[in-house]
């Protein structure tokens, strides 16, 4: 749980190497407008909570979506590696 004024830091926020982290951060920000990007330096992104949340920040559906996205990203990397495209 993050109190208003608190921050969440995520590392490996690079689309070229870790698309799942970028997807997760983007999805989280869309669903939680009370968070904003405070800072982004290299592959570190800092999200700040500006106000209290109305509900759960992350749901079971969010976790399932993240697992599916991770599996698809792994498949894509594997295919690119094997077929050099």
N, C-alpha and C positions, 0 to 999 in steps of 0.2 A: 504494500500500500504506500502511496506517495501523497504526502500532504501538500496543499496549495503552497506554492513557492519552492517546492522540492524539484529535483531534477532526476532524469533517467539518462544514463550514458550508454551508448551502444558503440562497440568497436567493430571493425571490419565492414564499415558502411561504404563498400565499393562495388559498383554494379559489375565491373569487369571480372572481379574475383569472387565476390560473395553476393550474388543477386538475391538470395533468400533474406539477407539482413536488410537490404534496401526495400524489398517487398514488404517485410514485416513492419518496418518503420513507416512506410507510406500508408499501409493498411491501418495501422494503429492511429496515425494522425488523422486520417479520414473519419474514423469512428469516434475519435476523442478530440473534439475541437477545443477543449479546455487545455490542451497541450500545444506548445509551439516549439519550433526549432530555435533554440537559444544560441547555438554555436555549431559550426562544422569545421573541423581542422583535420586535414589529411583524411584518414578513414574513421575518425571519431565524430559522432554526432551527439549533441546534448539536447534533450527535450526538457522543457520546463512546464510544470503544471501551474496554470494560472488561476484556476478556480476548482471548487469541489466537483466531484463527478456525480452524475445523476444515477449511474448504474455501474455494472461491472465493466472494467476497461478491456478485459480479454475474456472471451467466451469459449465454450467447447468447440463451437463452429470455427472460431478463429484459429484454434490450435489444429483442428482437422485441415483447414485450408492451408496452414503453414506446412503441415506434413506432406500434403499433396504437392504443393509448390516445390518443396525440397526434393521430392522424388522426381518430379519433372525436370528440375535443374540438373540433377545427377544424370538422368537419362540423356539429356541434351549434351552435357559435357562428355559422356561416354561415347555417344555417336560422333561428335566432332573429333574426338581423339582417334577413334577407329577408322573413320572415313575421311579425315583430313579436309573437312569443309568448314 
